Amino acid sequence: MKLIISLLAAVIIFYGSALKWRRGVKAVFLLLVLEGALRKWLLPQANEMIYFLKDIVLLGAYFNFYCFSDSDKKFLSRVSLINIIIFITIGWCLFQVFNPSLGSPLLGLFGLRGYLLYLPLIWMVPSLFQTEEEVYKFLRSHLLLTIPVGLIGIAQFFSPASSFINAYSNEEAQAVVTFGINSAVRITGTFPYISGYGVYLIICFGLLIFMLSVKQPPRWQVVTLVELLLVSVNSFMTGSRGTIFAEVLFLVGYLGAKGLATPVSSLRLIRKLILPILVIAIAASIWFRPAINAFWQRATHYRDIPERISLSFTEPLDFVRVKELDSYGIGATHQAAPILRRALDLPAGETIRVPNEGEMGRIVLELGPIGFIFWYGLRLSILILLIHTFLKLKRPFLRQLALTAFLLQAIQINSFLVFLNTYAVYYWFFSGLIFLLPQLEQTENWQREQQFQQDVLSSYFPDSSYR
């Protein structure tokens, strides 16, 4: 009965998303933020179903867009270098589904999800928004979620580890993690675990800095400052040094890139940001000093960040020696692989005899060195196109959004993408900006030209139908 109900719910959700694919895609970003709350607090008995909920919504949107929608799919059909790299990478991933070392292709099909399920977003994003204003309103609305999520994070930090609010999506699998002398809880917000929340905070921090640098009504500037305060404080409360390090890198990179590209406007931006940053720093130090102290204690006690960063880049070179040009197959290192094998009674497959924690190392184990080159060649190609888009665009909003997307991807080049679907959705959305932003600039320029011509005609023929 539980299976029948789950299948029926999946069909209804799929159909609802297929009816309005744009709403379906935007709903995925809402589900990203609320998924953990549903799994931890509201419907823990449906943990597995909710885990795949956003995937079902996205598949419904794909079904409509790629099979029935009249929306322009020119970026999918266009013969371009990036599309060639994408399809070569897809082909190699499909090839690895049938790797004998997996024991069963069923495990490979599950592993394929992390690599390819969210990739089609790159061709959908150009049809998702029609104007620059639509992009702004979508980002503004999405960032509003940081207010309730941030308040929940503060409540978690000041609550004991035993409180229900600090539960993970699977309490039996992992105890609540604490840090600092007073054993403060490392918060997860509305996310299942710390890793997903850390990525969300980095993304929101970058977008909030971007929003502060563009023109907004005064009330929305105030809202953005409140959101930035909550995101900054919650970042300390996660106890994640990687999160704080990434946010500092983003801020330095954003100001530095703007300084090199447009020195005059960057000086105005720095003057504009100094006061908000000082206000946030003072407010955080007064109201949330325990969080900053706990983070500082952890950061000074464990000084392994340089070693961990260098290991993430050297690990693939070490792992290549394990199977040389061969690999274990896609999905072999996924954390759910043992559970899936037991549940479906699949063959054990070949044992991986090296510890694997970093994503780069796991990619080379799953895809082999050739697949590793394809996968990270694709990611580097997208980075190059994003910075090219930034340099090519003229409209400030679009130009700075391209820079934001570039920095968020560049800073997290060695972090989890395949094995953390929170980041995967954002990543492929931002990748779609390489197609969307130039298209929007053309649209905005054409509209301005039309408006200018209409104004000129109206000035010459004030009583005519041109008005």
C-alpha positions in Angstrom: 0.0 0.0 0.0 2.8 2.4 0.8 4.4 1.7 -2.6 1.1 2.2 -4.4 0.6 5.6 -2.6 4.1 6.7 -3.4 3.8 5.8 -7.1 0.4 7.6 -7.3 1.9 10.7 -5.6 4.9 10.6 -8.0 2.6 10.4 -11.0 0.5 13.4 -9.8 3.6 15.5 -9.1 5.1 14.6 -12.4 1.9 15.6 -14.2 1.5 18.8 -12.3 5.1 19.8 -13.1 4.7 18.9 -16.8 1.6 21.1 -17.1 3.6 24.3 -16.2 7.3 23.5 -16.7 8.5 27.0 -15.8 6.7 26.8 -12.4 8.1 23.3 -12.0 11.7 24.4 -12.4 11.3 27.3 -10.1 9.6 25.0 -7.5 12.7 22.8 -7.5 14.6 25.7 -5.9 12.0 26.0 -3.2 12.1 22.2 -2.6 15.9 22.4 -2.3 15.5 24.7 0.7 12.5 22.9 2.3 13.4 19.3 1.5 15.4 18.8 4.7 12.6 20.3 6.9 10.2 17.8 5.4 12.5 14.9 5.9 13.6 15.8 9.4 10.5 17.2 11.0 7.2 17.0 9.0 7.3 13.7 7.2 10.3 11.6 8.4 8.4 8.4 7.6 8.5 9.4 3.9 12.3 10.3 4.0 13.2 8.3 0.8 10.2 9.6 -1.2 11.0 13.3 -0.3 14.6 12.7 -1.2 13.5 12.1 -4.8 10.7 14.7 -4.8 12.6 17.5 -6.7 13.8 14.9 -9.2 10.3 14.0 -10.0 9.3 17.6 -10.4 12.3 18.3 -12.6 11.6 15.2 -14.8 8.0 16.5 -15.4 9.4 19.9 -16.5 11.9 18.1 -18.8 9.1 16.0 -20.3 7.1 19.1 -21.2 10.0 21.3 -22.4 11.9 18.8 -24.5 8.9 16.9 -25.9 6.0 19.3 -26.2 7.0 22.9 -25.4 7.1 25.5 -28.1 10.0 27.2 -26.3 13.1 27.8 -28.3 15.6 24.9 -28.1 18.2 26.5 -30.3 20.9 26.2 -27.7 20.4 22.4 -27.5 20.5 21.9 -31.3 23.3 24.4 -31.9 26.6 22.9 -33.0 29.1 24.5 -30.6 32.2 23.5 -28.7 30.4 23.4 -25.3 27.7 21.1 -26.7 30.2 18.8 -28.2 32.0 18.5 -24.9 28.7 17.9 -23.1 27.6 15.1 -25.4 31.0 13.4 -25.3 30.9 13.5 -21.5 27.3 12.2 -21.5 28.4 9.4 -23.8 31.3 8.4 -21.5 29.0 8.4 -18.5 26.5 6.1 -20.2 29.4 3.8 -21.2 30.5 3.6 -17.6 27.0 2.4 -16.5 27.9 -1.0 -18.0 31.3 -1.3 -16.3 31.8 -4.9 -15.2 33.4 -3.7 -11.9 30.0 -2.4 -10.7 28.5 -5.9 -10.6 25.2 -4.6 -12.0 24.1 -1.8 -14.4 21.3 -0.9 -12.0 23.8 0.6 -9.7 25.3 2.5 -12.7 21.8 3.9 -13.6 21.5 5.3 -10.0 25.0 6.7 -10.2 24.1 8.4 -13.5 21.7 10.6 -11.6 24.4 12.7 -9.9 26.2 13.4 -13.1 23.4 14.0 -15.7 20.0 14.5 -14.1 20.3 18.2 -13.6 22.5 18.9 -16.7 19.5 19.6 -19.0 18.8 22.8 -17.0 21.7 24.4 -19.0 19.5 24.5 -22.1 16.2 25.3 -20.3 17.4 28.4 -18.4 17.4 30.6 -21.6 13.6 29.9 -22.0 12.9 30.3 -18.3 13.1 34.1 -18.2 12.0 36.6 -20.8 13.4 39.8 -19.3 16.1 41.1 -17.0 13.5 42.1 -14.4 12.2 38.5 -14.3 15.6 37.2 -13.3 16.0 39.9 -10.6 12.6 39.1 -9.1 13.3 35.4 -9.1 16.6 35.8 -7.3 15.1 38.4 -4.9 12.2 36.0 -4.0 14.5 33.0 -3.6 16.8 35.0 -1.3 13.8 35.9 0.9 14.0 32.2 2.1 17.2 33.0 3.9 15.2 34.9 6.5 13.2 32.0 7.9 16.0 29.5 7.3 18.5 31.8 9.1 16.2 32.3 12.1 15.8 28.5 12.3 19.6 28.2 12.2 19.9 30.6 15.1 17.3 28.7 17.1 19.3 25.5 16.4 22.6 27.0 17.6 21.1 28.1 21.0 19.2 24.8 21.5 20.7 21.6 22.9 21.9 18.8 20.6 19.1 16.6 21.9 16.4 19.0 20.7 14.2 17.8 17.9 15.1 21.0 15.9 18.7 19.7 15.6 17.7 16.3 14.2 19.3 15.1 10.9 17.2 13.4 8.3 18.4 10.0 9.5 19.3 10.2 13.2 20.3 6.6 13.4 23.1 7.1 10.8 24.8 10.1 12.5 24.9 11.8 15.8 24.4 15.6 16.0 27.9 17.3 15.6 29.0 19.9 18.0 32.0 22.3 18.1 33.8 24.8 20.4 34.5 24.6 24.1 30.8 24.8 25.0 29.9 22.0 22.5 27.7 24.2 20.4 25.6 22.5 17.8 26.8 22.8 14.2 23.6 23.9 12.6 22.0 22.5 9.4 19.0 25.0 9.0 16.3 23.3 6.9 18.8 21.1 5.2 19.3 17.4 5.9 23.0 17.7 6.8 25.7 20.4 7.2 27.3 19.9 3.8 24.1 20.9 1.9 23.5 23.9 4.2 27.1 25.1 3.7 26.8 25.1 0.0 23.4 27.0 0.2 25.0 29.6 2.4 27.9 30.2 0.0 25.5 30.5 -3.0 23.3 33.0 -1.1 26.2 35.0 0.2 27.5 35.5 -3.4 24.0 36.4 -4.6 23.5 38.9 -1.8 26.8 40.7 -2.5 25.7 40.8 -6.1 22.3 42.2 -5.1 23.9 44.9 -2.9 26.0 46.0 -5.9 23.0 46.6 -8.2 20.3 49.2 -8.1 17.3 48.3 -5.8 14.6 50.2 -4.1 15.6 51.3 -0.6 13.3 48.9 1.2 14.9 45.9 -0.7 18.4 47.2 0.1 17.4 46.9 3.8 16.0 43.4 3.3 19.2 42.4 1.5 21.3 43.6 4.5 19.2 41.6 6.9 19.5 38.6 4.7 23.3 39.0 4.5 23.5 39.3 8.3 21.6 36.1 8.8 23.6 34.2 6.1 26.9 35.5 7.6 26.0 34.5 11.2 24.6 31.1 10.1 27.9 30.5 8.2 29.8 30.8 11.5 27.2 28.6 13.3 27.8 25.7 10.9 31.4 25.5 12.1 32.4 25.0 8.5 35.7 26.6 7.8 35.3 25.8 4.1 32.1 27.9 4.0 33.7 31.0 5.6 36.8 30.5 3.5 34.7 30.4 0.3 32.7 33.5 1.2 35.9 35.5 1.9 37.3 34.3 -1.4 34.1 35.3 -3.2 34.1 38.8 -1.7 37.8 39.4 -2.5 37.4 37.9 -6.0 34.2 40.0 -6.7 35.8 43.3 -5.7 39.1 42.4 -7.4 37.5 41.4 -10.7 35.4 44.6 -10.8 38.4 46.7 -9.9 40.3 45.3 -12.8 37.4 45.6 -15.3 35.9 48.9 -14.2 38.1 50.7 -11.6 35.8 53.7 -11.2 32.6 51.8 -10.6 34.5 49.3 -8.3 35.5 52.2 -6.0 31.9 53.3 -5.8 30.9 49.7 -5.0 33.6 49.5 -2.2 32.3 52.7 -0.7 28.8 51.4 -1.0 29.7 48.1 0.7 31.9 49.4 3.5 29.0 50.7 5.7 26.8 47.5 5.4 29.7 45.2 6.1 30.7 47.2 9.2 27.1 47.2 10.4 26.9 43.4 9.9 30.3 42.8 11.6 29.3 44.9 14.6 25.9 43.4 14.9 27.3 39.9 14.6 30.0 40.5 17.2 27.4 42.0 19.7 24.5 39.6 19.3 26.2 36.4 18.1 29.5 36.4 19.8 29.2 32.8 21.0 29.0 31.6 17.4 32.0 33.6 16.4 34.0 32.4 19.4 33.0 28.7 18.8 34.0 29.0 15.2 37.3 30.7 16.1 38.1 27.9 18.6 37.5 25.3 15.9 39.4 27.1 13.2 42.5 27.7 15.4 42.4 24.1 16.8 42.3 22.4 13.4 44.7 23.8 10.9 44.5 21.3 8.2 42.7 23.4 5.5 45.8 23.8 3.3 46.4 20.1 3.5 42.8 19.2 2.7 42.7 21.6 -0.3 46.0 20.3 -1.7 44.8 16.7 -1.1 41.6 17.2 -3.1 43.8 18.1 -6.1 46.5 15.4 -5.7 44.1 12.6 -4.8 43.1 11.9 -8.4 46.8 11.4 -9.4 47.2 8.9 -6.6 44.0 7.0 -7.5 44.9 6.7 -11.2 47.5 4.2 -10.1 44.8 1.9 -8.6 43.3 0.9 -12.0 45.4 2.9 -14.4 43.1 3.6 -17.5 40.3 1.5 -16.1 37.6 2.5 -13.5 35.1 1.0 -11.1 32.1 2.4 -12.9 29.7 5.2 -12.4 28.0 5.2 -9.0 30.6 2.8 -7.4 31.7 5.3 -4.7 28.2 6.7 -4.0 27.3 6.6 -0.3 24.0 4.8 -1.1 25.7 2.1 -3.2 25.9 -0.5 -0.4 22.2 0.2 0.6 21.1 -0.2 -3.0 23.0 -3.5 -3.4 21.4 -4.9 -0.3 17.9 -3.7 -1.1 17.9 -5.1 -4.7 20.2 -8.0 -3.9 22.7 -6.9 -6.5 26.1 -8.5 -7.0 28.8 -7.1 -4.8 31.0 -5.8 -7.6 34.7 -5.1 -7.3 36.0 -3.8 -3.9 37.5 -0.3 -3.9 40.6 -0.6 -1.8 41.4 3.1 -1.3 39.7 5.6 1.0 37.7 8.1 -1.0 36.4 11.3 0.5 37.0 14.1 -2.0 35.0 14.4 -5.2 37.9 14.7 -7.6 39.3 11.4 -6.4 35.9 9.7 -6.5 35.3 10.9 -10.1 38.6 9.3 -11.3 37.7 6.1 -9.5 34.2 6.0 -11.2 35.0 7.4 -14.7 38.7 6.6 -15.0 41.3 9.2 -16.1 39.7 9.6 -19.5 36.3 10.3 -18.0 37.9 12.6 -15.4 39.4 14.7 -18.2 36.0 14.9 -20.0 34.1 15.8 -16.8 36.5 18.5 -15.6 37.2 19.7 -19.1 33.4 20.4 -19.3 33.5 22.3 -16.0 36.5 24.3 -17.0 34.9 25.1 -20.4 31.8 26.5 -18.6 34.1 28.6 -16.4 35.8 30.0 -19.5 32.4 30.8 -21.1 31.2 32.5 -18.0 34.2 34.8 -17.7 33.9 35.5 -21.5 30.2 36.4 -21.0 31.2 38.7 -18.1 33.7 40.5 -20.3 31.4 40.7 -23.3 28.2 42.0 -21.7 27.5 45.7 -21.2 24.5 45.9 -19.0 25.6 46.2 -15.4 23.0 43.8 -13.9 23.7 41.0 -16.4 27.5 41.6 -16.4 27.7 41.3 -12.6 25.5 38.2 -12.5 27.9 36.5 -14.9 30.8 37.4 -12.6 28.9 36.1 -9.6 28.2 32.8 -11.4 31.8 32.5 -12.4 33.2 33.1 -8.9 30.7 30.7 -7.3 31.7 27.9 -9.7 35.5 28.7 -9.6 35.7 28.7 -5.8 34.0 25.4 -5.6 35.8 23.7 -8.5 37.0 20.9 -6.2 33.9 20.6 -4.0 31.0 18.2 -4.3 28.8 18.5 -7.3 28.1 14.9 -8.4 27.6 13.7 -4.8 25.7 16.7 -3.5 22.6 17.5 -5.5 22.0 20.8 -3.6 24.9 22.2 -5.4 24.2 20.4 -8.7 20.9 22.2 -9.2 22.5 25.6 -8.6 25.5 24.7 -10.7 23.6 23.8 -13.9 21.3 26.8 -13.4 24.3 29.1 -13.3 25.8 27.3 -16.3 22.7 28.1 -18.3 23.6 31.8 -17.8 26.1 31.5 -20.6 23.2 31.3 -23.0 20.6 33.4 -21.1 22.5 36.6 -20.3 23.6 37.5 -23.9 20.1 36.7 -25.1 18.6 39.0 -22.4 21.0 41.8 -23.3 19.9 41.6 -27.0 16.3 41.7 -25.8 16.8 44.7 -23.5 18.8 46.6 -26.1 16.1 46.0 -28.8 13.4 47.2 -26.4 15.3 50.3 -25.6 15.8 51.0 -29.3 12.1 50.5 -29.9 11.2 52.8 -27.1 13.7 55.4 -28.3 12.2 55.3 -31.8 8.7 55.6 -30.4 9.7 58.6 -28.3 11.3 60.3 -31.3 8.2 59.8 -33.4 6.0 61.0 -30.6 8.0 64.2 -30.3 7.6 64.9 -34.1 3.9 63.7 -34.3 2.4 64.5 -30.8 -1.2 64.0 -32.0 -0.6 60.9 -34.1 -1.3 57.3 -33.4 2.4 56.7 -32.6 1.8 58.0 -29.1 
